[in-house]
Amino acid sequence: MTAALPTRRLGTTGPDVSALGLGCMGMSALYGDADRAESIATIHAALDAGVTLLDTGDFYGMGHNELLINEALRTAPAASRERALTSVKFGALRTVEGGFTGYDGRPAAVRNFVAYSLQRLGTDHIDVYRLSRVDPNVPIEETVGAIAELVEAGHVRHIGLSEVGAATLRRAAAVAPIADLQIEYSLVSRGIEAEILPAARELGIGVTAYGVLSRGLISGHFSRDRALAPGDFRGVSPRFRGENLGRNLDLVDRLREVAEGKGVTVAQAAIAWVLARGEDIVPLVGARRRDRLAEALGALDVTLDAADLAAVEAAVPAGAVAGARYPEAQMAHLDSER
């Protein structure tokens, strides 16, 4: 029997979803090889636990992730499958070797991308559809307008955005209702608090927060001497390199002291902090294994009072992290960082 989790609404116009969503990227890409059977078992466990939001991108493993979700949903109990909502990012252009060559937000490309995603997912609609990064050559109004046409046609239920700044958020919202903004937000990535989060709240747009554990950096499971697998993009991530890693893990050690005093794990404290930032924020956890999923779900049982929040933020002050969240070339694609 499927369990029930607390729910949150994605903005004023979006759907009600579980208070934690499952980010499925790592099951197909960027963290080295993944165990397919364990990935599907993890999705099943998430659905059984009451998780309803599954997040993916059509470029995660060049379609592999959408096909994986298709298989997981087809083999899940009917009740879980019917409650599942898909959130899909599109627009990234890839090479055979796995490189990124840009983004395409043209209306014709939007219609093309969604056709392939619907086929791979084995569904007639996508619940939330969003451009993964703003195409600098296409006005956001044109891209959002094309998604709005997909909503009208019934192929998409809600429009989302990803990694956009406050000005772009306002321009997009003037075209059509926006359910949510997907953007990195964690104890060590708090840039949205200055302008983007206030703008989203003013416009009635929810936030799905990815990177809540900063790709494992503040999970409590990453060690200073860990050898990364081939293909793990953290090998080129500034926060995981050289002296930055040591400085950042010092922050994690301080967070661990606070978490242990509360009787929870480091990951649970970090996720609970994001949950406490507002009912309009839905953290996405990138668990690839059932044990990591169970740990993350435990954060829903953690209540951080004012003293707890102060202790967490004293351990990991805003701006204390060493290194940018992406390599320089990828940072250049982030409208949210301009």
C-alpha positions as a Markdown table, in Angstrom:
| # | Residue | x | y | z |
|---|---|---|---|---|
| 1 | Met | 0.0 | 0.0 | 0.0 |
| 2 | Thr | 1.3 | 3.4 | -0.9 |
| 3 | Ala | 2.2 | 5.7 | 2.0 |
| 4 | Ala | 1.3 | 9.3 | 2.3 |
| 5 | Leu | 3.8 | 12.1 | 2.7 |
| 6 | Pro | 3.1 | 15.8 | 3.5 |
| 7 | Thr | 2.4 | 17.8 | 0.3 |
| 8 | Arg | 3.2 | 21.2 | -1.0 |
| 9 | Arg | 1.8 | 23.1 | -3.9 |
| 10 | Leu | 4.1 | 24.3 | -6.7 |
| 11 | Gly | 3.2 | 27.9 | -6.7 |
| 12 | Thr | -0.4 | 29.2 | -6.9 |
| 13 | Thr | -1.1 | 27.5 | -10.3 |
| 14 | Gly | 0.8 | 24.3 | -10.0 |
| 15 | Pro | 0.0 | 20.8 | -8.7 |
| 16 | Asp | 0.2 | 19.5 | -5.2 |
| 17 | Val | 3.3 | 17.3 | -4.9 |
| 18 | Ser | 5.0 | 15.4 | -2.1 |
| 19 | Ala | 7.1 | 17.7 | 0.1 |
| 20 | Leu | 10.2 | 15.9 | -1.2 |
| 21 | Gly | 10.8 | 15.0 | -4.8 |
| 22 | Leu | 13.1 | 12.5 | -6.3 |
| 23 | Gly | 15.8 | 13.9 | -8.7 |
| 24 | Cys | 16.7 | 11.0 | -11.1 |
| 25 | Met | 19.6 | 12.4 | -13.0 |
| 26 | Gly | 22.3 | 10.5 | -11.1 |
| 27 | Met | 20.7 | 7.2 | -12.2 |
| 28 | Ser | 21.8 | 7.9 | -15.7 |
| 29 | Ala | 24.5 | 10.5 | -15.9 |
| 30 | Leu | 27.3 | 12.6 | -14.4 |
| 31 | Tyr | 28.1 | 10.5 | -11.3 |
| 32 | Gly | 29.7 | 7.5 | -13.0 |
| 33 | Asp | 28.1 | 4.2 | -13.6 |
| 34 | Ala | 24.8 | 3.5 | -11.8 |
| 35 | Asp | 23.1 | 0.2 | -11.0 |
| 36 | Arg | 20.0 | 0.0 | -13.2 |
| 37 | Ala | 18.2 | -2.6 | -11.0 |
| 38 | Glu | 18.9 | -0.5 | -7.8 |
| 39 | Ser | 17.8 | 2.7 | -9.6 |
| 40 | Ile | 14.5 | 1.2 | -10.5 |
| 41 | Ala | 14.1 | -0.3 | -7.0 |
| 42 | Thr | 14.8 | 3.2 | -5.6 |
| 43 | Ile | 12.2 | 4.8 | -7.7 |
| 44 | His | 9.7 | 2.1 | -6.6 |
| 45 | Ala | 10.7 | 2.7 | -3.0 |
| 46 | Ala | 10.1 | 6.4 | -3.4 |
| 47 | Leu | 6.7 | 5.9 | -4.9 |
| 48 | Asp | 5.8 | 3.4 | -2.2 |
| 49 | Ala | 6.9 | 5.9 | 0.4 |
| 50 | Gly | 4.5 | 8.5 | -1.1 |
| 51 | Val | 6.9 | 10.5 | -3.3 |
| 52 | Thr | 4.9 | 11.8 | -6.2 |
| 53 | Leu | 7.4 | 14.1 | -8.0 |
| 54 | Leu | 10.0 | 12.5 | -10.3 |
| 55 | Asp | 12.4 | 15.0 | -11.9 |
| 56 | Thr | 14.4 | 14.3 | -15.0 |
| 57 | Gly | 15.9 | 15.9 | -18.1 |
| 58 | Asp | 15.7 | 14.6 | -21.7 |
| 59 | Phe | 19.5 | 15.0 | -21.9 |
| 60 | Tyr | 20.3 | 12.9 | -18.8 |
| 61 | Gly | 22.1 | 10.0 | -20.5 |
| 62 | Met | 20.7 | 11.2 | -23.9 |
| 63 | Gly | 17.2 | 9.9 | -23.1 |
| 64 | His | 18.4 | 7.0 | -20.8 |
| 65 | Asn | 16.8 | 8.6 | -17.7 |
| 66 | Glu | 13.4 | 9.0 | -19.3 |
| 67 | Leu | 13.4 | 5.4 | -20.5 |
| 68 | Leu | 14.4 | 4.4 | -17.0 |
| 69 | Ile | 11.5 | 6.2 | -15.4 |
| 70 | Asn | 9.2 | 4.7 | -18.0 |
| 71 | Glu | 10.3 | 1.2 | -17.0 |
| 72 | Ala | 10.0 | 2.0 | -13.3 |
| 73 | Leu | 6.5 | 3.4 | -13.7 |
| 74 | Arg | 5.4 | 0.5 | -15.9 |
| 75 | Thr | 6.5 | -2.0 | -13.3 |
| 76 | Ala | 5.2 | -0.1 | -10.3 |
| 77 | Pro | 1.8 | -0.8 | -8.6 |
| 78 | Ala | -1.0 | 1.0 | -10.4 |
| 79 | Ala | -1.8 | 3.2 | -7.4 |
| 80 | Ser | 1.8 | 4.5 | -7.2 |
| 81 | Arg | 2.0 | 5.0 | -11.0 |
| 82 | Glu | -1.2 | 7.0 | -11.1 |
| 83 | Arg | 0.0 | 9.4 | -8.4 |
| 84 | Ala | 3.4 | 10.0 | -10.0 |
| 85 | Leu | 4.1 | 13.4 | -11.6 |
| 86 | Thr | 6.9 | 14.0 | -14.1 |
| 87 | Ser | 9.0 | 17.1 | -14.2 |
| 88 | Val | 11.1 | 17.3 | -17.4 |
| 89 | Lys | 13.9 | 19.7 | -18.5 |
| 90 | Phe | 14.7 | 20.1 | -22.2 |
| 91 | Gly | 16.9 | 22.2 | -24.5 |
| 92 | Ala | 20.4 | 21.0 | -23.8 |
| 93 | Leu | 22.4 | 20.1 | -27.0 |
| 94 | Arg | 24.8 | 17.2 | -26.6 |
| 95 | Thr | 27.5 | 15.4 | -28.5 |
| 96 | Val | 28.1 | 11.7 | -28.9 |
| 97 | Glu | 31.0 | 12.0 | -26.5 |
| 98 | Gly | 28.7 | 13.6 | -23.8 |
| 99 | Gly | 29.7 | 17.2 | -24.2 |
| 100 | Phe | 27.3 | 20.1 | -24.0 |
| 101 | Thr | 27.3 | 22.5 | -26.9 |
| 102 | Gly | 24.5 | 24.9 | -26.0 |
| 103 | Tyr | 20.8 | 25.2 | -25.6 |
| 104 | Asp | 17.9 | 25.5 | -28.0 |
| 105 | Gly | 14.7 | 27.3 | -26.9 |
| 106 | Arg | 13.2 | 28.0 | -30.3 |
| 107 | Pro | 9.4 | 27.1 | -30.5 |
| 108 | Ala | 10.1 | 24.5 | -33.2 |
| 109 | Ala | 12.7 | 22.9 | -31.0 |
| 110 | Val | 10.3 | 22.9 | -28.0 |
| 111 | Arg | 7.8 | 21.0 | -30.1 |
| 112 | Asn | 10.5 | 18.6 | -31.2 |
| 113 | Phe | 11.9 | 17.9 | -27.7 |
| 114 | Val | 8.5 | 17.2 | -26.2 |
| 115 | Ala | 7.6 | 14.7 | -28.9 |
| 116 | Tyr | 10.6 | 12.6 | -28.1 |
| 117 | Ser | 10.1 | 12.9 | -24.3 |
| 118 | Leu | 6.5 | 11.8 | -24.5 |
| 119 | Gln | 7.6 | 8.7 | -26.5 |
| 120 | Arg | 10.4 | 7.8 | -24.2 |
| 121 | Leu | 8.3 | 8.3 | -21.1 |
| 122 | Gly | 5.4 | 6.3 | -22.6 |
| 123 | Thr | 2.9 | 8.9 | -21.6 |
| 124 | Asp | 0.5 | 11.4 | -23.3 |
| 125 | His | 1.5 | 14.3 | -21.1 |
| 126 | Ile | 4.3 | 15.8 | -19.0 |
| 127 | Asp | 3.2 | 17.4 | -15.7 |
| 128 | Val | 5.8 | 20.2 | -15.6 |
| 129 | Tyr | 7.9 | 21.1 | -18.6 |
| 130 | Arg | 10.8 | 23.5 | -18.5 |
| 131 | Leu | 13.8 | 24.8 | -20.5 |
| 132 | Ser | 16.9 | 23.6 | -18.7 |
| 133 | Arg | 18.9 | 26.8 | -19.4 |
| 134 | Val | 17.9 | 30.1 | -21.1 |
| 135 | Asp | 18.8 | 30.2 | -24.8 |
| 136 | Pro | 20.5 | 33.5 | -25.2 |
| 137 | Asn | 19.4 | 33.7 | -28.8 |
| 138 | Val | 15.7 | 33.2 | -28.2 |
| 139 | Pro | 13.6 | 35.6 | -26.1 |
| 140 | Ile | 12.2 | 33.7 | -23.1 |
| 141 | Glu | 8.7 | 34.9 | -24.1 |
| 142 | Glu | 8.9 | 32.8 | -27.3 |
| 143 | Thr | 10.0 | 29.7 | -25.4 |
| 144 | Val | 7.4 | 30.0 | -22.7 |
| 145 | Gly | 4.8 | 30.8 | -25.4 |
| 146 | Ala | 5.6 | 27.6 | -27.1 |
| 147 | Ile | 5.2 | 25.6 | -23.9 |
| 148 | Ala | 1.9 | 27.4 | -23.3 |
| 149 | Glu | 0.7 | 26.1 | -26.6 |
| 150 | Leu | 1.6 | 22.5 | -25.5 |
| 151 | Val | -0.4 | 23.1 | -22.4 |
| 152 | Glu | -3.4 | 24.2 | -24.5 |
| 153 | Ala | -3.0 | 21.1 | -26.6 |
| 154 | Gly | -2.9 | 18.8 | -23.5 |
| 155 | His | 0.7 | 17.6 | -24.0 |
| 156 | Val | 1.9 | 19.5 | -20.9 |
| 157 | Arg | 0.1 | 20.3 | -17.7 |
| 158 | His | 2.2 | 23.1 | -16.2 |
| 159 | Ile | 5.1 | 25.4 | -17.2 |
| 160 | Gly | 8.2 | 25.5 | -15.2 |
| 161 | Leu | 11.5 | 27.4 | -15.5 |
| 162 | Ser | 15.1 | 26.5 | -14.6 |
| 163 | Glu | 18.0 | 28.6 | -13.3 |
| 164 | Val | 16.6 | 32.0 | -14.4 |
| 165 | Gly | 17.1 | 35.4 | -12.7 |
| 166 | Ala | 14.4 | 37.6 | -11.3 |
| 167 | Ala | 14.1 | 39.7 | -14.5 |
| 168 | Thr | 13.6 | 36.7 | -16.7 |
| 169 | Leu | 11.2 | 35.3 | -14.2 |
| 170 | Arg | 9.0 | 38.4 | -14.5 |
| 171 | Arg | 9.1 | 38.3 | -18.3 |
| 172 | Ala | 8.2 | 34.7 | -18.4 |
| 173 | Ala | 5.3 | 35.1 | -15.9 |
| 174 | Ala | 3.9 | 37.9 | -18.1 |
| 175 | Val | 3.3 | 35.4 | -20.9 |
| 176 | Ala | 1.7 | 32.5 | -19.1 |
| 177 | Pro | 1.3 | 31.0 | -15.6 |
| 178 | Ile | 4.5 | 29.6 | -14.2 |
| 179 | Ala | 4.2 | 26.8 | -11.7 |
| 180 | Asp | 7.7 | 26.6 | -10.4 |
| 181 | Leu | 11.3 | 27.6 | -10.7 |
| 182 | Gln | 13.8 | 24.8 | -10.5 |
| 183 | Ile | 17.1 | 26.2 | -9.1 |
| 184 | Glu | 20.0 | 25.2 | -6.9 |
| 185 | Tyr | 19.3 | 26.0 | -3.2 |
| 186 | Ser | 21.1 | 24.7 | -0.2 |
| 187 | Leu | 23.0 | 25.7 | 2.9 |
| 188 | Val | 26.0 | 26.3 | 0.6 |
| 189 | Ser | 24.1 | 27.8 | -2.4 |
| 190 | Arg | 22.0 | 30.6 | -1.1 |
| 191 | Gly | 22.2 | 33.1 | -4.0 |
| 192 | Ile | 18.5 | 33.0 | -4.7 |
| 193 | Glu | 17.7 | 34.6 | -1.4 |
| 194 | Ala | 18.6 | 38.2 | -2.5 |
| 195 | Glu | 16.4 | 38.7 | -5.5 |
| 196 | Ile | 15.2 | 35.5 | -7.1 |
| 197 | Leu | 13.2 | 34.0 | -4.2 |
| 198 | Pro | 11.4 | 37.3 | -3.4 |
| 199 | Ala | 10.5 | 37.7 | -7.0 |
| 200 | Ala | 9.2 | 34.1 | -7.2 |
| 201 | Arg | 7.1 | 34.7 | -4.1 |
| 202 | Glu | 5.7 | 38.0 | -5.4 |
| 203 | Leu | 4.7 | 36.2 | -8.6 |
| 204 | Gly | 3.2 | 33.1 | -6.9 |
| 205 | Ile | 5.8 | 30.8 | -8.4 |
| 206 | Gly | 7.0 | 27.8 | -6.3 |
| 207 | Val | 10.6 | 26.6 | -6.1 |
| 208 | Thr | 11.9 | 23.1 | -6.6 |
| 209 | Ala | 15.3 | 23.1 | -5.0 |
| 210 | Tyr | 17.9 | 20.9 | -6.5 |
| 211 | Gly | 21.4 | 20.3 | -5.1 |
| 212 | Val | 20.2 | 20.4 | -1.5 |
| 213 | Leu | 23.2 | 18.3 | -0.5 |
| 214 | Ser | 25.4 | 20.1 | -3.0 |
| 215 | Arg | 26.0 | 16.8 | -5.0 |
| 216 | Gly | 26.9 | 14.9 | -1.9 |
| 217 | Leu | 29.3 | 17.5 | -0.6 |
| 218 | Ile | 27.3 | 18.3 | 2.5 |
| 219 | Ser | 25.7 | 14.8 | 2.8 |
| 220 | Gly | 28.0 | 13.7 | 5.5 |
| 221 | His | 29.1 | 10.8 | 3.3 |
| 222 | Phe | 31.9 | 12.5 | 1.3 |
| 223 | Ser | 35.4 | 12.0 | 2.5 |
| 224 | Arg | 38.6 | 13.9 | 1.8 |
| 225 | Asp | 40.3 | 11.0 | 0.3 |
| 226 | Arg | 37.4 | 9.7 | -1.8 |
| 227 | Ala | 38.4 | 8.6 | -5.3 |
| 228 | Leu | 35.8 | 9.6 | -7.9 |
| 229 | Ala | 34.7 | 7.2 | -10.6 |
| 230 | Pro | 35.4 | 7.9 | -14.2 |
| 231 | Gly | 32.8 | 10.2 | -15.7 |
| 232 | Asp | 31.9 | 11.7 | -12.3 |
| 233 | Phe | 31.6 | 15.4 | -13.0 |
| 234 | Arg | 32.5 | 16.3 | -9.4 |
| 235 | Gly | 36.1 | 15.7 | -10.6 |
| 236 | Val | 35.9 | 19.1 | -12.3 |
| 237 | Ser | 33.6 | 20.8 | -9.9 |
| 238 | Pro | 35.4 | 23.7 | -8.1 |
| 239 | Arg | 33.9 | 22.8 | -4.7 |
| 240 | Phe | 35.4 | 19.3 | -4.9 |
| 241 | Arg | 38.9 | 20.3 | -6.0 |
| 242 | Gly | 42.1 | 21.0 | -4.1 |
| 243 | Glu | 42.0 | 23.2 | -1.0 |
| 244 | Asn | 38.3 | 24.0 | -1.7 |
| 245 | Leu | 37.3 | 20.4 | -0.8 |
| 246 | Gly | 39.1 | 20.5 | 2.5 |
| 247 | Arg | 37.6 | 23.9 | 3.5 |
| 248 | Asn | 34.2 | 22.7 | 2.6 |
| 249 | Leu | 34.4 | 19.5 | 4.5 |
| 250 | Asp | 35.5 | 21.5 | 7.5 |
| 251 | Leu | 32.1 | 23.1 | 7.3 |
| 252 | Val | 30.5 | 19.7 | 7.1 |
| 253 | Asp | 32.3 | 18.7 | 10.3 |
| 254 | Arg | 30.8 | 21.7 | 12.0 |
| 255 | Leu | 27.4 | 20.8 | 10.7 |
| 256 | Arg | 27.8 | 17.2 | 11.9 |
| 257 | Glu | 28.2 | 18.4 | 15.4 |
| 258 | Val | 24.9 | 20.3 | 15.2 |
| 259 | Ala | 23.2 | 17.3 | 13.6 |
| 260 | Glu | 24.4 | 14.8 | 16.2 |
| 261 | Gly | 23.3 | 17.1 | 18.9 |
| 262 | Lys | 19.8 | 17.0 | 17.3 |
| 263 | Gly | 20.0 | 13.2 | 16.9 |
| 264 | Val | 19.8 | 13.3 | 13.1 |
| 265 | Thr | 22.3 | 12.8 | 10.3 |
| 266 | Val | 24.1 | 15.5 | 8.4 |
| 267 | Ala | 22.0 | 15.0 | 5.3 |
| 268 | Gln | 18.8 | 15.1 | 7.3 |
| 269 | Ala | 19.9 | 18.4 | 8.9 |
| 270 | Ala | 20.8 | 19.9 | 5.5 |
| 271 | Ile | 17.5 | 18.8 | 3.9 |
| 272 | Ala | 15.4 | 19.9 | 6.9 |
| 273 | Trp | 17.0 | 23.3 | 6.6 |
| 274 | Val | 15.7 | 23.7 | 3.0 |
| 275 | Leu | 12.3 | 22.4 | 4.0 |
| 276 | Ala | 12.2 | 25.0 | 6.7 |
| 277 | Arg | 12.8 | 27.9 | 4.3 |
| 278 | Gly | 9.1 | 27.9 | 3.3 |
| 279 | Glu | 6.1 | 25.9 | 2.3 |
| 280 | Asp | 6.6 | 27.1 | -1.3 |
| 281 | Ile | 9.9 | 25.2 | -1.6 |
| 282 | Val | 10.1 | 21.5 | -2.5 |
| 283 | Pro | 13.6 | 20.0 | -2.2 |
| 284 | Leu | 14.6 | 17.4 | -4.7 |
| 285 | Val | 16.8 | 14.6 | -3.4 |
| 286 | Gly | 19.1 | 12.8 | -5.8 |
| 287 | Ala | 19.2 | 9.4 | -4.1 |
| 288 | Arg | 20.4 | 6.6 | -6.4 |
| 289 | Arg | 20.0 | 3.9 | -3.7 |
| 290 | Arg | 17.3 | 2.9 | -1.3 |
| 291 | Asp | 19.3 | 3.5 | 1.8 |
| 292 | Arg | 20.1 | 7.1 | 0.8 |
| 293 | Leu | 16.5 | 7.6 | -0.1 |
| 294 | Ala | 15.4 | 6.4 | 3.3 |
| 295 | Glu | 17.8 | 8.7 | 5.0 |
| 296 | Ala | 16.5 | 11.7 | 3.0 |
| 297 | Leu | 12.9 | 10.9 | 3.7 |
| 298 | Gly | 13.8 | 10.9 | 7.4 |
| 299 | Ala | 14.3 | 14.7 | 7.1 |
| 300 | Leu | 10.5 | 15.1 | 6.9 |
| 301 | Asp | 10.4 | 14.0 | 10.5 |
| 302 | Val | 13.0 | 16.6 | 11.6 |
| 303 | Thr | 11.7 | 19.9 | 13.1 |
| 304 | Leu | 14.2 | 22.7 | 13.3 |
| 305 | Asp | 13.2 | 25.4 | 15.8 |
| 306 | Ala | 14.7 | 28.9 | 15.8 |
| 307 | Ala | 17.6 | 27.8 | 17.9 |
| 308 | Asp | 18.3 | 24.8 | 15.7 |
| 309 | Leu | 18.2 | 26.9 | 12.5 |
| 310 | Ala | 20.6 | 29.5 | 14.1 |
| 311 | Ala | 23.0 | 26.7 | 15.0 |
| 312 | Val | 22.9 | 25.2 | 11.5 |
| 313 | Glu | 23.5 | 28.6 | 9.9 |
| 314 | Ala | 26.3 | 29.3 | 12.4 |
| 315 | Ala | 28.0 | 26.1 | 11.4 |
| 316 | Val | 27.6 | 26.8 | 7.7 |
| 317 | Pro | 27.3 | 30.6 | 7.3 |
| 318 | Ala | 26.0 | 32.0 | 4.1 |
| 319 | Gly | 28.8 | 32.6 | 1.6 |
| 320 | Ala | 31.3 | 30.3 | 3.5 |
| 321 | Val | 31.5 | 27.7 | 0.8 |
| 322 | Ala | 34.8 | 27.6 | -1.2 |
| 323 | Gly | 34.4 | 27.4 | -5.0 |
| 324 | Ala | 31.6 | 28.1 | -7.5 |
| 325 | Arg | 28.8 | 25.6 | -8.0 |
| 326 | Tyr | 29.8 | 24.8 | -11.6 |
| 327 | Pro | 33.0 | 25.1 | -13.7 |
| 328 | Glu | 33.4 | 28.6 | -15.3 |
| 329 | Ala | 32.1 | 27.5 | -18.7 |
| 330 | Gln | 28.9 | 26.1 | -17.2 |
| 331 | Met | 28.4 | 29.1 | -14.9 |
| 332 | Ala | 28.3 | 31.3 | -18.1 |
| 333 | His | 25.0 | 29.5 | -19.1 |
| 334 | Leu | 23.2 | 30.4 | -15.8 |
| 335 | Asp | 20.8 | 33.3 | -16.3 |
| 336 | Ser | 20.4 | 33.1 | -12.5 |
| 337 | Glu | 24.0 | 34.2 | -11.9 |
| 338 | Arg | 23.9 | 37.3 | -14.1 |
